[in-house]
Amino acid sequence: MDKPIVIGAVAYDPRVVPIWEGMRDYFRAAGPPIDYVLFSNYDSQVQALLDRQIDMAWNTNLAWVKAQRRTGGTCRALALRDVDANFTSILVARTDIGVRSLADVRGKRLALGSADSAQAAILPMHFLRASGVDAERECKLLRFDLDVGKHGDTGTSELEVLKALRDNEADVGVLGDATWAKQLAEGKVDPNKIRAFWTSPGYCHCNFTVLASFPEEVGRVWTDSLVAMRYDNPKWRDLMDLEGLKSWLPADATIMKGYDVLFAAAEQQGLFERWGK
């Protein structure tokens, strides 16, 4: 490719700009060169990829599922972060209500993040159902549909889940493990009042997505270059800290199995019909 590879990303946070300025600097040095386009939401980004307005998309797992669905399973993932390969969701509860297992969630007030957040709504509902708890019928749901279109990336809805627990508006809440760990580390959760009682099986989160027509050799060279970024190189450490990773991973067949559960959840919950895709 003579021109820079154009990558799409969603502007969910002010740090997105320095991340992609840093990525452009990295590939200017390591090659092949890139440029980037920012989108306000993932549906627009997926559409731009399908329309070939961008060459590659930095997609959430839900955006990956949508892209796969709309391309008949032909699009490809090139790489992902180390933290994307074993992402988990956490169920937390007020310590004064005696919840110790998924079965105990029945009859409780359950706070969920944004409806399009895989980690804070879609997958937890799927895991609850798999355990025999039909949360739609057996719980009182409190949904925080904030920043819809950004697939939970802002974390705003997960913070509202915790607030609902603190304010006694909910008994149990759902959030991604990264948000939970950060809130604990910053001392914003009192473990005497709110505690985690269940962690989901691991699943995959974000990846770099291309269409089947993207040249395979270019994809291989680009992926090799990305994976060569090292955290112990001080020139790129700040960039990697901003993106929350220690290493990049090629998207091999074993890792990609971590997306299967979201495909199953989307089918089970009728999300494809709801999206009209």
ABEGO torsion letter per residue (X at the ends): XABBBBBBBBBABAAAAAAAAAAAAAAAAAOBBBBBBBBABAAAAAAAAAAGABABBBBBAAAAAAAAAAAGGABBBABBBAAAABBBBBBBBBAAAGBABAAAABGBBBBBBBAABAAAAAAAAAAAAAAGBBAAAABBBBBBBBGBGAGGAAGAAAAAAAAAAAAGABABBBBBAAAAAAAAAAGABBAAABBBABBBBBBBBBBBBBBAABBAAAAAAAAAAAAABBAABAAAAAAAAAAGBABBBBBBAAAAAAAAAAAAAAAAAGAAAAAGX
